[in-house]
Amino acid sequence: MSGNNINSVFYAGSYHPIQAGSIDGTDIHPHDNAICRALLCSSAGLYDPLGDPKAIGDPHCTVFVGRLSHFTSEDTLRKAMSKYGRVKNLRLVRDIVTGASRGYAFVEYETEREMRRAYEVCG
């Protein structure tokens, strides 16, 4: 049996949120509590993705930065990410209670071209 056939059992060709945690990728019902809540809120009209005041900016100009040290500050991250373009907005995600960094951030650039440069170099 070739390696590609074995991998096709373990790796999906495309991402599907309901089947993502399924052992064999055939689930048709959500099994994850977060997915269940999201589907319920969406169907009840309780979820408004444009209504979150913290979700600002152009998603086509925004890059996700993960696996950050918990000691990384907004200033340090802005300085590092400014090497790839003009940073328009930066949000270092912090714990709501302690204020400690959660280890990831969203960086919005002025243009999509700058975002792509950062993504290609850092990704």
N, C-alpha and C positions, 0 to 999 in steps of 0.2 A: 504494500500500500504506500503510495507516495505521501510526502510530507504535506502537500497542499490539501489532500483529502482529509487528513487528520485534523489540520487546522480549521477546516470548514465546519467541523463539529463544534469547536470551541469558540470560534470568532464569528460574529454576525457580520454580514455585508453592510448593513446599515443599522443605525441606532433606533430602537423603538422603546419608549419609556416604560411601557407595561411589560415587555418581554425582557428587559435589561437584566433582571435578577433571576430569571428562569434558568434552571439547569440545562434544559434542552432548547430553550428559545421558542417554545410553543404555547406559552401561557396566553390566555385571552382575557383574563380578569386580573386587575391590579393586585399585587401582593404586598406592595410597599405602602406603609401608612401615609407617607408624604404624598405619594401619587394618589391614593384614595381621597385624601383631604383636598388636593388640588382639583381632582375631577369633580368632587362634590361641590366645591365652591364655584368652580367654573360653570357647572350646569345650573346652579342656583342663582347665578348672576352676582355672586358675592365677591368675585375676584376681578379687579380692575388693574391690569398691568401698567396702565398709564397713570394710575392714581397714587402710586407710591412716591412720596416727595423725595425720597433718597435716590430713586432711580431717575437720574437726570442725564442729559447728554445724548449724543448720537451713538447708537450701538455699532455703527459701521466705522466709527473712529475710535472705538474703545477696545483695549486689550486687557485680558485677565492676567494677573501676575500672581502665581502661587508659589508655595513652598518657601515663603519668606521667613527669615529669622524673626522670632517674636520680639527682638530688640530693634527691629527696623522701624525708623520713624518716617513720618510723612516727608520731612525735609530730605532725609537720606534717599528715600525712594524717588522723590521728584528730581533730585540732582542726578541720580543714576539713569532715570528714564528720559531726562532732557537731552541726553546724548543722541537720541534718535529723532527728535523733533520737538516742536513747541507743545508742552503739556498744557491743555486747556483746563482739565479737571482731574483730580486724583482723590480716590477714596480708599484709604486703608481701613479695612473692616476691623472693628474692635468689638470685644465682648461688651454686651449691654450693661452688665453688672460691674465688672472689674475695670473695664476700660482698656484691658490688655489687648494687644494685637492678636487677631485670629490667624495670622500668617498668610493672608492673601489680600489683594487689592485690585481695583479697577482704575485704569489710567486712560483718560480720554485725550486724544491729540487733536490739534486744529484741523488736520486733514486725514483722509483715509490713507493717503500715501505714506504719511509719517507713522501711522499705526502699523501699516504693513511692514515698514522697515524695522520697527521695534519687534514685531512678531517674528520676522524672519531671523533676526540676529539673536534674540533671546529665546525663541521657541526651539 
